[in-house]
Amino acid sequence: MQLTVEHDLNTRYAAGDWIITLTIHPLDGTARLAWNPEGLNDPETFSVLVSRQPLSREAIRSISEIFASYDGLSDIADAEWAYLHNQTRWGWEQGPWWDAVDELGYLLREAV
């Protein structure tokens, strides 16, 4: 998977509530680390809250290194998007990708 980082993440903003989120798209093999990202309602993504504060360049570098070395990305890439008949909605099937997303989120939060 490819991680992209929005250019404004390492800029210091005025005081306020910031949310840094890693949005993972298993269906097209991409991930985006964004400051106050838009489109978090996209149902075909996994979103991991990393921080509520702006990130330093060092924190972004740590996140990139974790993402590059994390071996659970193949599990996330195997995630199956399907119609969940028992819930009458589209969503992710149960599988090892849920644990992989949880573990990746933990590692990223520890890095910052």
C-alpha positions, 0 to 999 in steps of 0.5 A: 500500500502507498501512504500519502501525507498532506503537505500541511500536517507539519504546519502549526495552526492556531489553537483548537481541536485538530484530528489527524487521521490515517484513512486506509483504502484496501480496495485501491491499495492507498492510505492518506494521512490527513489533518482534519480530513474530509470524506471520513464517511466514505464507507469503503475505508478504514480510518484510524485516529492518530492524534488530536494535535498537529504533527511534527516532521519527526512524527510524520517520519515515524508514521511513514516508517511504521506504515512502510514496515508493517507486515499486516498491510497484506491482511488489510489489502485482503479486506472484503467489502460485501453486502452484510445481509444480517445488517442490511447494509454494505460493510467490511466482512469479518476477517484478519484485516480488523485485527491488522487495522487495530494493531496498526492504529496502536503502533501509529498512536505510540509513535506520536 
